[in-house]
Amino acid sequence: MARRPIGSRPIEGINEADFRSFVKIADDGCHQWCGYIFNGYGLYRKFFAHRVAYTIYVGPIPPGLGLDHLCRNRGCVNPAHLEPVTQRTNTNRGFAVLVPLRTHCKRGHLWTPENTITWQNYRYCRTCARNGNRAYQKRRREKQRVGATP
């Protein structure tokens, strides 16, 4: 039997009052899910809570689309903060928010125009690349030196 895509099960038989009892409205406008949380997302009766909220208050989610949290809060179930988009758009929006926030590479070097190599839409730290290349050359010379002596 073929598996359905995630989130394609019809959301039916939801008691709106019961659903609302798990929601707390925050000061920033998010409707925070206070029930069971899985990987940051709220779950309500085996459904993602934000999908249930959108279905109750807006209508069915268009086929082939997922919901993007415009507020970047996975636990938010406010339908005004949800927009149906393709998976690609959702992923790109997430990275567009996260990547510019990083000011240092994973080894702590500052991202500056002088210290950044951009290649195929990725950023590389020039200092880390230089240090890695130096270590590689040193290992290579050491290996050649050991192999050359009888």
Legacy VTK file of the C-alpha trace (Angstrom):
# vtk DataFile Version 3.0
C-alpha trace
ASCII
DATASET POLYDATA
POINTS 150 float
0.000 0.000 0.000
1.430 3.381 -0.984
2.158 5.834 1.792
0.578 9.251 1.754
2.805 12.312 2.088
3.217 13.725 5.583
0.313 15.923 6.556
-1.988 14.639 3.815
-4.387 12.910 6.198
-7.717 14.718 6.372
-8.208 16.627 9.609
-11.727 15.808 10.749
-13.726 15.580 13.958
-11.829 18.275 15.845
-13.509 19.879 18.853
-12.610 23.580 18.621
-13.164 24.261 22.333
-10.910 21.333 23.297
-8.264 22.530 20.840
-8.393 26.103 22.203
-7.841 24.827 25.751
-4.230 24.000 24.753
-3.479 27.500 23.409
-2.002 30.439 25.337
-1.887 33.851 23.644
1.515 35.499 24.089
2.350 39.213 24.128
4.040 39.000 20.703
0.804 37.823 19.042
1.783 34.154 18.841
-0.763 31.599 19.987
1.612 29.286 21.843
0.756 25.586 21.902
0.791 24.283 25.491
0.027 20.634 24.735
2.407 17.913 23.611
5.454 19.208 21.704
7.464 17.149 19.198
10.610 18.673 17.689
9.302 22.147 18.505
5.905 21.577 16.850
2.685 21.109 18.783
0.791 17.828 18.349
-2.956 17.446 18.754
-4.462 13.965 18.286
-1.646 12.774 15.958
-1.879 15.955 13.862
0.456 18.922 13.889
-1.364 21.575 15.911
-0.607 24.417 13.486
-2.181 22.416 10.640
-5.274 21.802 12.766
-5.536 25.511 13.618
-5.216 26.546 9.989
-7.873 24.004 8.945
-10.298 25.131 11.675
-9.963 28.890 11.235
-8.974 29.357 7.565
-9.887 26.208 5.663
-8.181 23.214 4.091
-4.469 23.432 3.274
-4.003 23.419 -0.512
-2.596 20.117 -1.848
1.168 20.081 -2.325
1.740 22.965 0.064
2.931 23.103 3.646
2.514 25.805 6.262
5.274 28.304 6.929
5.475 29.938 10.350
5.995 33.595 9.425
6.897 34.302 13.057
9.606 31.536 12.965
8.054 30.046 16.138
7.334 26.333 15.594
4.998 26.210 18.589
2.765 29.003 17.283
-0.718 28.015 16.065
-1.968 31.527 15.182
-3.503 31.199 11.688
-2.444 34.780 10.898
1.182 33.661 11.355
0.811 30.700 8.959
1.093 30.815 5.192
0.714 27.905 2.754
3.895 27.662 0.653
5.936 25.033 -1.160
8.564 23.106 0.779
11.332 24.867 -1.158
10.014 28.317 -0.257
9.653 27.322 3.386
13.226 26.000 3.525
14.660 29.056 1.777
12.871 31.398 4.153
14.262 29.530 7.134
17.852 29.731 5.899
17.439 33.340 4.843
16.641 34.175 8.463
19.294 32.029 10.135
22.412 32.450 7.998
22.744 36.269 8.157
22.432 36.070 11.957
25.723 34.193 12.211
28.549 36.641 12.742
31.350 34.121 13.319
32.430 30.836 11.730
32.256 27.618 13.755
35.833 28.183 14.984
35.090 31.724 16.135
36.545 33.830 13.308
34.578 36.961 12.433
32.709 36.963 9.107
34.120 40.011 7.344
34.394 40.683 3.600
38.173 40.205 3.870
37.829 36.909 5.752
34.955 35.395 3.741
35.106 33.257 0.622
31.751 32.937 -1.150
31.467 30.016 -3.536
28.250 28.453 -4.912
26.070 30.358 -2.404
28.092 29.153 0.616
30.333 31.149 2.910
33.758 29.834 3.874
36.123 31.294 6.436
39.382 32.322 4.768
41.354 31.879 8.033
40.026 28.354 8.586
40.698 27.450 4.944
44.270 28.770 5.206
44.906 26.896 8.484
43.443 23.694 7.059
45.584 23.963 3.934
48.738 24.573 6.016
47.995 21.524 8.194
47.398 19.401 5.093
50.680 20.540 3.488
52.568 19.836 6.728
51.124 16.303 6.948
51.937 15.723 3.291
55.563 16.880 3.672
55.937 14.762 6.821
54.580 11.726 5.016
56.989 12.279 2.083
59.911 12.715 4.492
59.090 9.482 6.362
58.660 7.583 3.096
61.970 8.892 1.680
64.164 7.634 4.551
65.139 3.942 4.407
LINES 1 151
150 0 1 2 3 4 5 6 7 8 9 10 11 12 13 14 15 16 17 18 19 20 21 22 23 24 25 26 27 28 29 30 31 32 33 34 35 36 37 38 39 40 41 42 43 44 45 46 47 48 49 50 51 52 53 54 55 56 57 58 59 60 61 62 63 64 65 66 67 68 69 70 71 72 73 74 75 76 77 78 79 80 81 82 83 84 85 86 87 88 89 90 91 92 93 94 95 96 97 98 99 100 101 102 103 104 105 106 107 108 109 110 111 112 113 114 115 116 117 118 119 120 121 122 123 124 125 126 127 128 129 130 131 132 133 134 135 136 137 138 139 140 141 142 143 144 145 146 147 148 149
